[in-house]
Amino acid sequence: MRRLLSYIRRFWLRYAFGVFCTFATASLAMAVPALMRGAINTIERGRFEHLPRMAMEICAVSALMGVTRWLSRFIIFNTGRDVEYHLRNELFARLVEVGPRFYQQLKTGDLMSRMVNDLTAVRMMVGIGILTLINTPLYYIYALALMLSLNARLTLASLVPYAILLATIKMLTRSLLETSLRVQQGLGAIEAKVQESLSGIHVVKAYTLEEHERQVFRALNDSYNEQGLELARLRGALMPIIRAASATAVMIVLIYGGSMVMSRQMAIGDLVAFMLYLGLLAWPTTGLGWIVSVFQRGRAALKRLDEIFDAQPLPSVEPREPRIQFAGAVEWDHVSFSYFDRPANGANGEPRYALKDIGVKVPAGGKLAIVGRTGSGKSTMVKLLFRLIEPTIGRVLLDGHDVRGIPLSDLRQAIGLAQQEPTLFSNTMARNIAFGRPGASAAEILNAAITAGLEIDLAALPRGLETMIGERGTALSGGQKQRVALARAITYDPAVIVLDDALSSVDTETERAVLHHLGEAVGGRTTIVVAHRASTVRDADLIVVLEDGAIVERGTHEQLMAERGLYAELFKRQLLEDELAEY
């Protein structure tokens, strides 16, 4: 709530003017029964000559009340939308700042639900919720004061049902909060499941799991429906209770007030005004139950949003001007890393790390190859360089600077990445290639595409580089996606270029051709090649071989082949696979 209050303080002038208009509306609304009282008493006394003037006064007050009511709603509702706008921007900024560990805990669909549904609930709370929160006690204070001035005994008698109503609403408040939270969590689970199933629809169909996915979704939908019905029952119970209280109050006034008029203890104009004041309390009383629901949903939504706001982003350093220009020297200085805060112990009781005491130096302009079996820790080394994760022990250095002391924007502008499973966007191929450098020229984009081995593919596409490739690049093959990602890294023009198994989906001959062109295109830049194919890293200045997170071999291709260790085994196996692929 503190974060939300800071936004309300930011717009306090607009809220203050909205509250002023609300006060004006309430004052004018209370003036109408008083004018009606005077008119009826005038009729009762037979003085009809004043009626036209009184009628005009009532019309003028009602028209002015309409203007102030519109202003109060326009200002406060729009301010609520501005709060929602700024909250959404802040939420998105936090989502792009947090590290990968955060995304391991929450699903994409659930995050989308929080960005849309929960923010809408907060907007309702700070918009119409705040208006009703001000309006309800204001009307009660005004109306009760005027009712007491007309007849204190009748006022006290008419308030008995409302006292019972307030006690009932207090009992329902906690249930409304808990049920609202469960409903929003259920909606997040449904959206997460839809997003997950649709993004993996090819796998679902390949394994004929359509019926299984339908059953899982149906179970989530049933649970959400049950929670929604429970919330509807709670909210639905409020309205009959509120209306029953209002009707009972009117009945008391008619019976008790009518007897007072009959016995001449109260004028008929006073009774009419009293009834009108009581009628003015009908909507605030009805809104009381609704506003309780709105605030409980808003509080539940804030709890879910706070999980995002409270997530800790990667520690950063303020950018400096001018930006740091890196030559590209990279070093892993005795680095160990665990994906868990407390590494689990192995059979011998020692902590188990994904990387263990990694020590590698790559001079500026050098070429490092990281080779190993699947799961040996190759990609983890690369993530440490980008600061997608932080080393548990040791340091990662760029040009002698600990990457944790380099502004993230400077660090990541110095490194270009092409991954095994690239992320492409629903846009043209050209826009995907220029994603890191939106200002890249058409010639630069085309040269990067040719260097990445896409020249023949471009000729086959209907609009070449301007072809829409669909969400996640669905119009492209796996090999084409990887080469688009490689072209993106080339266009980025970084000091260090990293290929994280970036050509695993293309054949060996194409891979060799691409790497040859790449070597010419990135001459002078530091290149780090991560591969499970040993045959593609022969020309590296240094090759390190990982096994179980540790470096077990290092050297040039010739040196490692002479050792006849793991690298030689992987290389010979790759040659055999290439020979078999030719038949």
N, C-alpha and C positions, 0 to 999 in steps of 0.2 A: 504493500500500500504506500510505502514511503516514495517509491519511484513514481507512482501515479499522482501522489500529492504534489510532487515537484512539477509535473506538467500542469496541474491545475493552478499552481502558483504562477507559472509562466504566463498563463492566459487570464490572470486574475482580473484585469481591467474589463475584459469582455464578459467574464462571469459576473462581475459586479454590475455591469450595465444590464445584463440579462436578469439579475436578481432585482434590480431597481424596477424594470418593466414588470416583473412578476408581482412586486409589491403594488405597483400602480394598478395592475389588473385586478388584484384582490380587493383593493380599496374601492375601485369603481364597481366591482361586482357586489360589494356590500352596500353601496349607495343605492342600488336599484330597489331592494326590498324597503329601504327607508322611504324612497320616493313613492313606492306603491302604497306603503302604509299611510303616507300623507294624503294620497289621492283618494283612497277608500274612506278615510276618516272625513275628508272634504265632502265626498258624495253622501256619507251618512248624515252630515250636517246640512246637506242641501245646497251647498255653495258650488254650483256647477260652472260658474264663470272662470274659475281657476284651472279647470281640467285641461283645456288646450295647452296652456303653458306647461303644466305638469307632464303631459304626454310628450311634449317636445323635449323636456329635460330628460325624461326616461330614455327617449330615442337617442339623444346626444350622448348621454353617459354610456349607453349600450354600444354605440358606434365607436366611441373612444376606447372602450374596453376591448373591442375587437382588434383595434390597431395595436394596443399595448400587448395583448395576448399573442398576436402574430409576431411582434418584435421579440418578445421573450423566447418564444420557441425557435425563431430563426437564429437568434444569436447563440443560445445555449446548445441547440442541436448541431449547428455548424462548428461550434467550438469542440464539441465531442468528436466530430469527424476529424478536426485538426489534431486532436490528441491521438486518435487512432492512426492518422497519417505518420506522425512523428514516432509513435511506438513501433509501427511496422518498419520504418527505416532503421530504427535502433535495433530491432530484433534481427533484421537481415544483416546488419553490420556485425552483430555479435555472432551470427551463424557462420559468416565467412572468416571470422577471427579465430574461432575455437579449433582445437586440434582434432585429429582423427579419433581419439579415444572417446570424445563426446558422441560421435556418430555411431560408435559401436553400441551405445546404450539406448539410443532413440532411433526409431525407424523414420524413413523419409515421409511416409504418409501421415504419421502422427505429427511430425513437425509442420507439415502443410496444414493440418487441421488446426494447429495452434496459431499459425500465421493468419488463418482466415476466420474460422468459427470462434475461437477464443477472443480474438481481437474485436470481433463484432459484439460479443457479450460485454467486453470492456467499454466499447463505444456506447452501447445502450446504457451502461451504468453512469458514465460521465456526461451523457447527453440528457435524454429524457428521464433517466434515473435521478440526476441531480435536480432537474426541474420539479419533478414530483416530490422529491424529498424536501424542497423548499416550500412548494405549494401546499402540501398537506398540513404541516403544523401551522402555516400562516393562516390558512382558511379556518382551521380549528380555533386559533387564538382570536381572530377577528370575529367569527360567527358566535363563538361562545360568549365573548364580552358583550356583544350586542344582544344576544338572547338573554343573558343575565340582567341586562339593563331593562329588558321588557318584562321578564318574570322569572325570578330566581328559582322558585319551586318547580315550575314547569320545565326549566332547563335541567335541573338535577334529575327530575323524573325521566326526561328523554335521554339522558346520558347513561342510564343503567345498562341498556343493551350494548352500548359501545365499550363500556368497561369490560364486559364479558368477551366481546370481540377481540380486544387487545390482548387479553390473557390467552385466548385460543391461538392467535397469530404467533405469539411468543413461543408456544409449544411446538408449532409447525416449522419454525425458522430453521432449527438445526437439521431436521429431516430434509428440508428443501436444499440446504447447502450440500449435504452428503450425497443426495440423489443427483443433484446437478453435476457434481464432480464426476460421479460414475457415468452419467450420460455422456459428458464430454470426452471422458477417457474411452468409452465405447465407440464413439464416433471416430476418434483418432485411430483406434484399432482397425475399424472398417476401412478407413482411407489408406492406412498402411498396407492392409491386405490387398486392396485393389491395385495400388501402385506396384506392389511386389509381384502380383500375379501377371499384370499387364506387361511389366518390364521383362519378365521371364516367360512370356507366353510361348516362345518357341520351345523352351525346355518342357513346359507343361504339355504341349501337344506331342513332343517327341516321345515322352514317357506315358502318353495316354492317361494323364492325371486330371482330365477335365472334371470328372465326377467327384474326385477327391477334393479338388479346389472348390467346387460348388458346395460340397458338404461343410468344408471349413468355413467358407463365407457365410453359409446359412446359419451355422452355429453362432458366429459373431453377430450376425444380423438379428437372430432370435434374442440373444442376450441384450443387445442394444435396444431392441423393441420392448423387451420386458422392463428395462430401466426407464425408457421413455414413457411407457404406460404408467409406471409407478409415479414418475414426476408429474404426469398429466393428472393422475388421481389426486395428488397433493395440491397441485395448483387449482384443479377443478373444485376441490372441497372449499377453497377459500371464498370463491364468488358466492355460492349459496349462503355461506355463513355470514358474509358481509351484507348481502341483500336482506337476509332474514333480520339482521340487527337493524338495518335502516328501516325496514317495514315495521318492525316492532316499535321503533322510536316514533314513527309517524302515527301509528295506532294510539300510542300513549298520548301524543299531543292532541290528536283529534278528540279522544275521550275526555282527557283531563282538561285540555284547553277549551274544548267545546262547553263543558260544564261551567267553566269560569266566565265564558261569554254569556251563557244563559243566566248566570247569577249576577251579571253586571260587574264582575271583578276584573274584567279585561275587555278592551275594545275590540271589535271585529277586525279593524285595521291592524292592531297589534298582533292578533292571532295569525292573520295572513302573512305579515312580515316575519313572524316567528317560523311559520311553515316554510317560507321562502329561504330563510337562513338555514333551516334544517335541510332543505333541498340542496343548498349549496354545499353541504357537507357530504352529500351522497357520492359525488365523484371522488373527492379526496379519500373518502373511506373505502370506496371500491379500489382506488389506486393504491391504497395502503397495502392490500394483499398482493397486488401486481408488483409494486415496487420492492416488496420483500423478496419476491421471486427473482426480479432483475438483479438486485444487489447480491443475492446468494449465487446466482449464475456468474456475475461479474467477479466475485471473490474467488469462486472456484477456478475461473479462467485465469485470474492473476496468479494463483498458485502454480498453474501449469506453465504460464509464461515466465515466472520467476526461475523455473528450472533452466530456462535458456539464458536469462539475464545473469544468473549466478554462476553459469559455467565459466571456468577460467580460460581466457584466451592464452595462446602461447606468449610468454614474456617477450616484449619487443623493446626496441630502442628507438628513440625519436629520430626521424630522418634528418640528415644534415645536408646543407647546401655548401659547395656543390656536391653532387652525388659521388660516392666512392667509385673510382675506376679500377677494376680488378684485372690483374694479368692472367689469373686462372690457376695458380698453384694450390693444390688440394692436399690435405693430410688428415688421416684418422690417427689420432695420438692415443694409443692404448685404450681403445674404446670397447666398453662392454655395454650391452643393452638388454633389458627385459621388458616385455610388453605388459608386465604386471608390476604394481608398486612394490611388492615383495616377491622376488623370484622364488618359485617352488624349488625344493631341494630334490636332487636326484638320488639314485640308489646309494651313492657313497656319502650322502649328507651334504654335498656342496650345492650352492645355488645354481640353478639352471638358467642360463642366459641364451637369448636368441643370437647374440654376438658375444664373442669372448676374446678380450685383449687383442683387438684389431689394430695393427700398426702398419700404415701404408702411406708413402709419400709419392705425389705425382707433381713433377715440375710444370711450370706454365708452358703450355703448348705440347705437353706429353700426352701419351695415349695409354690408359690403363684398361685392362680387361679383367673382369671378375667372372670366374667360371665356377660352376658347381652344380650338384644335383638339385632337383626341385626341393625347396624348403631348407636349403643350406644357409640362407641369410643374405643372399645377394641383394634383393630389393630393399632389405632393411638398411644396408649400408647406404644406399642412395637416399632413402627417406631421411636419414640423419643429416645428410649434406643439405637438404632442402629445409631442414628444421620442421618437417612434418611430425617428427618425433624427437625427443631429447635424449642424449646419451645418459645411461644410468651411471656409468663411470667413464672418465676420460673426456677428451675434447675432439671436436671436428674443426679444422682450420681452413680458411680460405685466404690465401696470400699472407699467412701467418696470423690472421685475426680469428679468434674464436667466433664461430658463426652466431653464438648466442649474444655477442656484443655488436653484431652488425644489424642495422635496421632491416626488418624483414623485406621491405620494398626494394632496398638495394641488393640484398642477398639474392632474392628470387629473380631480379632482373639480370643478374650475372650468370644464371644457370638456365639452360634450356633442357626440357625433358620430353622424350618420346617413350611411351609406355607400351607394354605388351597388350594391355586392354585399354585402348585410348578412349577418352570421352569426347564424343563429337556432338555438335548441336544441330537442331533443326533449322538449318540455314544453307546457303550455297557452299560449295566446296571452297571457293575463294575466301569467303568470310571465315570458314573454319581454319584455313591455313593462316590467315592474318589475325587470328584471335588474340595472340599475344602482342601484336603490333597493328592496331586498327588503321594506322596511317601508312602502312606499307604500300608501295606502288604496285601497279598491275604487273610490271616487269619483274619486280622482286618476287612476287607471288608465283609467277610462271616459272622463273628460274629455280625456285625452291621445289616446285612440283616436279620439274624435270630431274633435278638432283635426286629426289626421293624415288625416282623410277616410275612416275605417273604419266609419262608422255603418251604411251600407247593407250592407257586407260582414258585419258582426256579425249582422245580422238573418238573413243567408243561412246562417250557420254553425250546425251542429246544437246546440251548447251555448254559443254566443256566445263570450265571453271565456274560458270554461273549456274550449274545444275544443282537443284535442291537435293540434298542427300538424306533428308528425313530425320526423325528423332533418333538419336544415338547412331546415326549413319546407317539406317536400315537398308538404304539403296546400294550399299557397298559391301564387298566381300571382306572377310577378316584381314586379308593381306592389304587390300586397298585402304582400309581404315588405318592400319599401322603406318602405311606410307604417307597418308594425309597428316597423321600426327608427327611423323618425321619432318615433313615439309614445314609444319608449324614451328617446330623447334629450330629449323634452319632460318626461317623468316625472322624469328625472335632475335637473332644475331647476338647470342650470349658469349661470355668469355669461356664458359664451360658448357659443353653439350653432353648430355647423358642419354644413352640408348639402353633402356631397361627391357631387355629381351624384345626390342622394338620391331624385329623382323622375323619373329618366330613363326608367323603364319604365311610366310612366303617360301618358295622353294630355294634351295641352296644356291643355285645359279643366279637367280634374281638377287638374292641377298648379297652375293659377292659383287655383282655389278653395282648395286646401290651403295655398298660400302666403299667401293673404288671411287665412284663419283663424289661420295660424301667426303672422302679423304682430301680430294682436290678442293671441294667447296669450303671446308672448315679448316683449311691449312692455317697453322699458327694458334688455333684454339685448343684448349685442353679437351680431350675426348675420353669419356668413360663408357665402356661398352660392357653391359651385363648380358651374359648369354649362358644358355645351357648347351649350345652347340660349340664345341671346342674348335671346330674347323673354321669358324668365322673370325677368330681373334688372333690369327697367326702373326699378323704384322704389328701387334701391340708392343710398346716399349717395355711394359711390365705386365705379366699375367699373374694374378693371385687365384688360388684354388681354395674354395671354401668347402668345409665338411662339418656339419653339426655346429655351425656358427663360428668356427675357428679356421684360421688360415693354415692349411696343411702343406701347401707348396707355393713357391713363388719363383719367378724368373722369366726368361724369354721362352718362346715356343721351342727353340732348339734345346735349351737347357732342360726344360721340363720333359721333353720327349726322351732325352738321354737318361733321365732319372727313372723312367718306366714306372711312374707312380699313377695316381688317380687321373691326372691330366692326360697322360698317354693312353690310359684305358678309355677315357671319354672320347678322345680324338679318334682312336681306332674304331670304336663303336659307331661314331658318327660317319666315318668313311664307309663302313659296312652298310649302314642305313642308306647312304647316298647311292651306293652301288645297287642295292636291292630296289631302290626307287626307280632306277633306270629301266628295269625289266618290266 
